[in-house]
Amino acid sequence: MRRNGLSDGQWELIKDLLPGREGHGGGKAADNRLFIEAVLYRHRADIPWRDLPVRFGDWKNAASLV
């Protein structure tokens, strides 16, 4: 786990509450955990979407999911 990332225990608590999960109708999310970690990172760092580190992928894709 990265220093500011979700622990496995935290992820287990919220993963079934998110849209786009396996077995649910509608579109499927590519990686809900990565998206949640990007949102948390952005909030903690108080930065705009375009300043997200590349480890979160293309900022335009992450920002369009909000």
N, C-alpha and C positions, 0 to 999 in steps of 0.2 A: 504494500500500500504506500502510495506517496504520502508525504507529510500532511497535505491538506485534502487528500482524497477520502472517499467513503470507505469505512471498514467493511469487511464482508458481512458482519452482523448488522450494520446500519442498512446496507443494501438489501439484505433479506427482509428487513422490516417494511421497506417501501416498494420493492419491485413489483408486487402484485397490485399496487394501487395506480400504476401508470398506464396510460393508453398506449396502444401499439405493441402490447405484449403478445407472446405466442398464445394461440388458442382463442383470441378475442377477434370479433368482427372488425372490419375497417382496415386501414393501412397498418403495416407492421413497421415498427421503429428499427432502424439499423442497429442502434446501440443506446438504449435508454440510460444505462449507467454512465456512459461517457457524456451524454447530454446533461444529466443531473450534475455531474462533477464540473462541467463547463459553467453551468448556472451558478453553482456555489463559488467557483473560482472568481467569476465575474463580480459577484456580490462582495466577496471578501476583499478583492483588489480594487473595487470601485472603478472599473474600467469599462469603456464601451465594447460592444461585441467585436468590433474590428481589431481590437488589441488582444484578443485571446491568443495564447501560445498555440503554435502549430500542432501540438500534441492532441488538441481537441478537434482538429480537422478544419475545413474551410469555415470561417466565421459566418459567411452568408448562409450556409446550410443550418448552422446551429441557431442563428438568430431567427431564421424563418419558422422554427418550430415553436416559438414562444407565442 
